[in-house]
Amino acid sequence: MSLILNLETSTKNCSVSIAKNGICLTSIEECSKEYFHSEKLHTFIQYATSISGIHLKDLKSVCVSKGPGSYTSLRIGASAARGLCCALNIPLLSVDTLTVMSYKINIKKGFLIPMIHVKSDFFYTSLFNESKKRLNSIKIKKLDNDFLKSISEYKKVHFIIGNISSIKKNKFITGKREFLYKMPSAMDMSLISYKKFCKKKFDDIEKFIPFYL
């Protein structure tokens, strides 16, 4: 039995879940107007363990979202994960935010483009196929006509926006494009972290730092 604590702090959504063999048992999260992860993350961890009836000593691993995303909130998540792993003598896992966003978006064909807002018209983004396989590296792109033209060669494209709900949808929705809005959530990390745990794809606790790009 593998009990894994998942932490997602890349955006203003402070999110914690506990999963057993890839199935989410408990999830607690709150999306605030500001970044309150330093105040809420450890409280949410305590709530999650209490609600699920699980003690921290029962955990087999901690998985943290490594970014990209907010510099400060990612550091808070990484520090919490590393601290717990050291204290409990359990391995550390990590997964990038864009993979988390894409994982439970099911499409029959086409492409997924998850996007995390950086500032102004710039976003962290990458490209995934319908099987959730990443096709290129994570980059910072400007949302403009040049970017839209660069992806016009692909089949139907599904944009997933992770931290802004008020983007003008007409920039995205044309004949081959679909707009979705989905905050990164620790709940969606459950199966990803379990698969990585089974394959022993652990991170070095002492050297681990978030992916800031």
URNOR-V222268 format. One record per residue. RES is the residue in three letters. OMEGA is omega in radians with two decimals (* if undefined). D_FIRST is the distance of its C-alpha to the first C-alpha in Angstrom with 1 decimal. Layout:
res=RES omega=OMEGA d_first=D_FIRST
res=RES omega=OMEGA d_first=D_FIRST
This chain:
res=MET omega=3.12 d_first=0.0
res=SER omega=3.05 d_first=3.8
res=LEU omega=-3.07 d_first=6.5
res=ILE omega=3.03 d_first=9.7
res=LEU omega=-3.14 d_first=13.3
res=ASN omega=-3.14 d_first=15.8
res=LEU omega=3.11 d_first=19.5
res=GLU omega=-3.06 d_first=22.5
res=THR omega=-3.02 d_first=25.9
res=SER omega=3.13 d_first=28.1
res=THR omega=3.11 d_first=30.4
res=LYS omega=3.06 d_first=31.7
res=ASN omega=3.10 d_first=28.6
res=CYS omega=-2.91 d_first=26.4
res=SER omega=-3.12 d_first=22.9
res=VAL omega=3.03 d_first=19.5
res=SER omega=3.00 d_first=16.3
res=ILE omega=-3.09 d_first=12.7
res=ALA omega=3.09 d_first=10.3
res=LYS omega=-3.13 d_first=6.9
res=ASN omega=3.08 d_first=6.3
res=GLY omega=-3.13 d_first=10.0
res=ILE omega=-3.09 d_first=11.3
res=CYS omega=3.09 d_first=13.3
res=LEU omega=-3.08 d_first=13.1
res=THR omega=3.09 d_first=16.0
res=SER omega=3.10 d_first=18.7
res=ILE omega=3.12 d_first=21.8
res=GLU omega=3.10 d_first=24.6
res=GLU omega=3.08 d_first=28.4
res=CYS omega=-3.09 d_first=30.9
res=SER omega=3.09 d_first=33.9
res=LYS omega=3.14 d_first=37.3
res=GLU omega=3.11 d_first=36.8
res=TYR omega=-3.12 d_first=34.1
res=PHE omega=-3.06 d_first=32.8
res=HIS omega=-3.11 d_first=29.4
res=SER omega=-3.14 d_first=30.5
res=GLU omega=-2.95 d_first=31.1
res=LYS omega=-2.96 d_first=28.2
res=LEU omega=-3.10 d_first=25.1
res=HIS omega=3.06 d_first=24.1
res=THR omega=3.12 d_first=25.2
res=PHE omega=3.10 d_first=22.9
res=ILE omega=3.11 d_first=19.9
res=GLN omega=3.11 d_first=21.0
res=TYR omega=-3.08 d_first=21.5
res=ALA omega=3.13 d_first=18.1
res=THR omega=3.14 d_first=16.3
res=SER omega=-3.11 d_first=18.9
res=ILE omega=-3.08 d_first=18.8
res=SER omega=-3.12 d_first=15.0
res=GLY omega=-3.10 d_first=15.2
res=ILE omega=3.06 d_first=12.8
res=HIS omega=3.13 d_first=14.2
res=LEU omega=-3.12 d_first=14.5
res=LYS omega=3.12 d_first=13.5
res=ASP omega=-3.09 d_first=9.9
res=LEU omega=3.10 d_first=9.7
res=LYS omega=3.14 d_first=8.6
res=SER omega=2.98 d_first=11.4
res=VAL omega=3.10 d_first=14.3
res=CYS omega=-3.12 d_first=15.9
res=VAL omega=3.02 d_first=19.6
res=SER omega=-3.00 d_first=22.2
res=LYS omega=3.13 d_first=24.7
res=GLY omega=0.18 d_first=27.7
res=PRO omega=-3.13 d_first=30.4
res=GLY omega=-3.13 d_first=31.5
res=SER omega=-3.09 d_first=33.1
res=TYR omega=-3.06 d_first=33.7
res=THR omega=-3.08 d_first=33.3
res=SER omega=3.06 d_first=30.3
res=LEU omega=3.12 d_first=28.4
res=ARG omega=3.13 d_first=29.3
res=ILE omega=3.11 d_first=28.0
res=GLY omega=-3.13 d_first=24.6
res=ALA omega=3.14 d_first=24.4
res=SER omega=3.12 d_first=25.7
res=ALA omega=-3.12 d_first=23.1
res=ALA omega=-3.14 d_first=20.2
res=ARG omega=-3.13 d_first=21.8
res=GLY omega=3.13 d_first=22.6
res=LEU omega=-3.13 d_first=19.1
res=CYS omega=3.11 d_first=17.7
res=CYS omega=-3.10 d_first=20.6
res=ALA omega=-3.08 d_first=20.4
res=LEU omega=-3.12 d_first=16.7
res=ASN omega=3.11 d_first=17.0
res=ILE omega=-3.08 d_first=14.2
res=PRO omega=3.13 d_first=15.0
res=LEU omega=3.04 d_first=16.8
res=LEU omega=3.05 d_first=16.6
res=SER omega=3.10 d_first=19.5
res=VAL omega=-3.11 d_first=20.9
res=ASP omega=-3.04 d_first=24.4
res=THR omega=-3.08 d_first=25.7
res=LEU omega=3.05 d_first=27.5
res=THR omega=3.11 d_first=24.5
res=VAL omega=-3.13 d_first=22.7
res=MET omega=-3.04 d_first=25.9
res=SER omega=-2.86 d_first=26.2
res=TYR omega=-3.08 d_first=22.8
res=LYS omega=3.01 d_first=23.2
res=ILE omega=-3.06 d_first=26.9
res=ASN omega=3.07 d_first=27.5
res=ILE omega=-3.14 d_first=30.9
res=LYS omega=3.07 d_first=32.4
res=LYS omega=-3.10 d_first=34.6
res=GLY omega=-3.06 d_first=35.9
res=PHE omega=3.07 d_first=34.5
res=LEU omega=3.07 d_first=32.5
res=ILE omega=3.06 d_first=33.9
res=PRO omega=-3.07 d_first=31.9
res=MET omega=3.05 d_first=34.1
res=ILE omega=-3.09 d_first=33.8
res=HIS omega=3.09 d_first=37.1
res=VAL omega=3.07 d_first=38.5
res=LYS omega=3.14 d_first=42.0
res=SER omega=-3.14 d_first=45.0
res=ASP omega=-3.08 d_first=44.5
res=PHE omega=-3.08 d_first=42.0
res=PHE omega=2.86 d_first=38.3
res=TYR omega=-3.11 d_first=35.3
res=THR omega=3.06 d_first=34.6
res=SER omega=-3.08 d_first=33.4
res=LEU omega=3.11 d_first=33.5
res=PHE omega=3.04 d_first=30.7
res=ASN omega=-3.07 d_first=31.4
res=GLU omega=3.10 d_first=30.1
res=SER omega=3.14 d_first=27.1
res=LYS omega=3.05 d_first=26.1
res=LYS omega=3.12 d_first=27.3
res=ARG omega=-3.08 d_first=29.2
res=LEU omega=3.04 d_first=32.8
res=ASN omega=-3.08 d_first=34.2
res=SER omega=3.10 d_first=33.4
res=ILE omega=-3.12 d_first=33.2
res=LYS omega=2.99 d_first=36.7
res=ILE omega=-3.12 d_first=38.9
res=LYS omega=3.04 d_first=41.2
res=LYS omega=3.14 d_first=44.0
res=LEU omega=3.14 d_first=44.0
res=ASP omega=-3.10 d_first=47.5
res=ASN omega=3.12 d_first=49.4
res=ASP omega=3.12 d_first=48.8
res=PHE omega=-3.14 d_first=45.1
res=LEU omega=3.10 d_first=45.4
res=LYS omega=-3.09 d_first=47.8
res=SER omega=3.14 d_first=45.4
res=ILE omega=-3.10 d_first=42.8
res=SER omega=-3.14 d_first=45.4
res=GLU omega=-3.08 d_first=45.0
res=TYR omega=3.06 d_first=41.5
res=LYS omega=-3.11 d_first=40.9
res=LYS omega=-3.08 d_first=39.7
res=VAL omega=3.10 d_first=38.1
res=HIS omega=3.09 d_first=35.6
res=PHE omega=3.10 d_first=35.8
res=ILE omega=-3.11 d_first=32.9
res=ILE omega=-2.99 d_first=34.2
res=GLY omega=-3.07 d_first=31.7
res=ASN omega=3.03 d_first=33.9
res=ILE omega=-3.12 d_first=37.2
res=SER omega=-3.00 d_first=38.0
res=SER omega=3.10 d_first=41.8
res=ILE omega=3.11 d_first=42.4
res=LYS omega=-3.04 d_first=45.3
res=LYS omega=-3.10 d_first=43.8
res=ASN omega=3.04 d_first=46.9
res=LYS omega=-3.04 d_first=46.0
res=PHE omega=-2.97 d_first=43.1
res=ILE omega=2.94 d_first=43.9
res=THR omega=-3.05 d_first=46.3
res=GLY omega=-3.04 d_first=46.2
res=LYS omega=-3.05 d_first=43.2
res=ARG omega=3.12 d_first=41.2
res=GLU omega=-3.10 d_first=38.8
res=PHE omega=3.07 d_first=37.9
res=LEU omega=3.10 d_first=34.6
res=TYR omega=-3.09 d_first=33.5
res=LYS omega=3.08 d_first=29.9
res=MET omega=3.02 d_first=28.7
res=PRO omega=-3.07 d_first=25.7
res=SER omega=3.09 d_first=22.8
res=ALA omega=3.11 d_first=19.4
res=MET omega=-3.11 d_first=18.2
res=ASP omega=3.11 d_first=19.1
res=MET omega=-2.97 d_first=17.1
res=SER omega=-3.09 d_first=13.7
res=LEU omega=3.13 d_first=13.6
res=ILE omega=-3.10 d_first=15.7
res=SER omega=3.12 d_first=13.5
res=TYR omega=3.13 d_first=10.4
res=LYS omega=3.13 d_first=12.9
res=LYS omega=3.11 d_first=14.4
res=PHE omega=-3.14 d_first=11.3
res=CYS omega=3.13 d_first=10.8
res=LYS omega=3.12 d_first=14.5
res=LYS omega=3.10 d_first=14.5
res=LYS omega=-3.06 d_first=17.2
res=PHE omega=3.07 d_first=17.4
res=ASP omega=3.04 d_first=20.5
res=ASP omega=-3.04 d_first=22.8
res=ILE omega=-3.07 d_first=22.4
res=GLU omega=-3.06 d_first=26.0
res=LYS omega=-3.02 d_first=27.6
res=PHE omega=2.98 d_first=25.7
res=ILE omega=3.12 d_first=28.0
res=PRO omega=-3.13 d_first=27.8
res=PHE omega=-3.07 d_first=29.7
res=TYR omega=-3.07 d_first=33.0
res=LEU omega=* d_first=35.0
